[in-house]
Amino acid sequence: MPAPRHPVIIQGGMGVAVSSWQLAAAVSRTGQLGVVSGTALDIVLARRLQDGDPGGHLRRALSAFPRPDVVEWLLARYFRHEGRLPGVGYAPVPKLSLTGGRRARELTVVANFVEVFLAKEGHGGLVGVNYLEKVQLATPFAVFGAMLAGVDYVLIGAGLPRDIPQLLDRLAAGRPGSTHVEVAGSADEHRLTVNPADWVPYGELRRPTFLAIISSDALAAYLARDDLTRPDGFVVEGPSAGGHNAPPRGRLVVDEAGEPVYGPRDQANIDRMVSLGLPFWLAGSYGTPELLAGALAVGAAGIQAGTVFALCDESGLTVDLRQGVLAGLEQGSVTVNTDVAASPTGFPFKVVSAPSLPSSAATQQHRERLCDLGVLRVPFQRPSGRIGYRCSGEPVDVFLGKGGTAEQAEGVACLCNGLTANVGLAQTRPDGYVEPPLLTLGSDLDGVRRLVAEHSGGWSATQVVEWLLG
């Protein structure tokens, strides 16, 4: 068989730092595409530095960043040689906004540079980075930071990434690049711009391959019809994939358990995907050797797999969470539910439950409502014309005062704090309360159940790749 033009396996970019640089590097060394999660890397970097940067990896990557002045203030603000004292909370990071926030933007650029730099260090494999289109206030700065580190692929889902091809083209040419930001209640065009000349002397950067993560062939055709919006390929993600899912097409219908009902309209037409002439990977219930072979047989370039990698040794999940899931899988007690309300984005979100886990949407909803990280907050225009920011996970009265509705706030969990807790970066409050995790996996657990049967003590990323290709 001739060598494929692209990797056959894409390791999914999951959660906040679940797809860590260690995981991406391990997958890349096998010849497949390792992917780091680009979500909230500013918070991840700042908190890892406050925990003392064990092994010195972050400081090694920071020493390669082209702006020593930015690194200097960042280390002065966040690095603690001895780590945090027991019971001490993490220092806050500045929030991104439409109107400025130089330190927030610098931290975003640097954090994405660091994660990609470490994932690419010491080998010649390909590394990608995954973003949520819904996190629009970070996009141009995060992408630029990843490009400074030589990222090979950029993958973006949870929205319509129309601006990304032009952004990559312009940044690769050393020119300012911008992306649209949706502002609720405003009819004006709002954009965020990053200028490479503000960071490095004028010069070209290597343009990464862009893969749009979509759920339907209609959306793929819409993006592919215009040179300005056409990606280099697609990841076609079905509703069983972990994390955020596209809502069902048409009117929302839920079953007796309150989960959204997906139908034939929510399955992409593979023949139409083939006809577009762009490579595509199938995701969501494709993480087994048989389904990989089936994807190749129908014309896909391969698959994207998440859950089988989320539970491997190099995953960013805490050891306790991983072991809890593995024990639950052996006992048959793990369930994955699609919660239509949990995410502040409004997208359905997969939540894992098991007796051995503290992770659940109900656990999150019993916490005091507080939006201190603000990764998923969105801008809106006040009656005065000024821009404000709101999140349906913040205190209800605050959200209502910003023009939100009680319906939008009902049942919403704090994903930002829950997802950071998944990887050992949980915030400790002044009263001693520690933020609980909120774990997400794909709803099809066949692949991980089979791996548990073969490797009851856990498995490595290399073993996952070998198993899938076998």
Disulfide bonds with the S-S distance in Angstrom:
none
